[in-house]
Amino acid sequence: MNERKSAYWMKQLDERILEYIDRDGMATPRMMAHDRAFTASPGHIWERCQMLYCIRFVEPIYNDMYDLTTDGMLYLQGQIEADNRLKPPVERVLRG
């Protein structure tokens, strides 16, 4: 497995979100917030999911349920570098 290359604006929480969805399948921010691996609120996890959605690492599939995209899986495998993707503007992220 190759080493992951995150973007400068990514947080450790983003990695946890991607790993959680990869391990357990699709999930909501509330589901993730109830897991011991997370110390963030559902609202903060939702914001990070929106960031990951803007760079196409996750996608909403139903209401606030998210799943990994092919790019998200490739990132976890070290095949895609997140630092090649631009930071999504805050207004786009919060728009949902």
N, C-alpha and C positions, 0 to 999 in steps of 0.2 A: 504494500500500500504506500502511496506517495504521501508526502507531507502536505497538509492543507495550507493554502495561502489566503488568509482572510484579508478583507479590505481594512484600511486604517480606521474607518468609522464603525466597523462591526464590534459587537460586544460579546463577552463570554456567553451571555444569555442567548444570543443568536445560535451559537454552536449547540447549546443544550436543547434548544427548540428543534433544530434539525436532527440531532441525535435521537431525541424523544420520538419524533414522528417516524423516523427511520426504524426504530426499534418496535414501537407499539402500533404503528399505522396512523391513520388520520386522527386528529385530535383538536379539541377546542382549547383556547387559552385557559378556560376554567379547569379543564381536565389537567392541563400541565401544571397549573398553580397548586393543585392538590398533591402533586408528586413531591416527595422529599428532596429531589434534586434541584428544585426551584425554590428561590426565596423571593420571587417577584409576584406582584399582584396580577390578576387576570388582565386588568387594563394595560399594564406595562407589557405583558407578554403579547397582548393584541397589537400594541404599537410596533413591537419588534417583528411580529408576523407580517404586519403591513410593509415594513422595510424589506423583509425577505421576499414578499410578494412582488414588490416593485423591481427587484432584481431577478425575479423569476426563479427563485429557489423553492418557494412554496406557492400553492394556489388554493384559494378558497373553493370548497366544493359544495358546501351547503351551509347557509347562514354563517356562523363563525367557525365552522369546521375547516381545518387546513390539511393538505396532503403535500408530500414532496413532489417536485417536478423532476424530470430527467436531469436538468441542470443541478438541482439540489442534491440528487444522488451522486452525480459526478463530482460535485464539490466535496462531499463527504469522503469520496474515494481518492481525493487529491488530483482529480483529472481536470478540474476547472479552477482557475484562480479568481477569487472574488475581487481582488484588487484591480482587475481589469474592468470592473463595472463601476459606473458612476454612483455616487451617493445620491439616493433619491431625495428630492426637495421635501422639506417637512410638510408643506401644505398639501402635497400630493399624498403623503403617507397618512396624514390625519383625516383626509377626505374620505378614506375607506373606500 
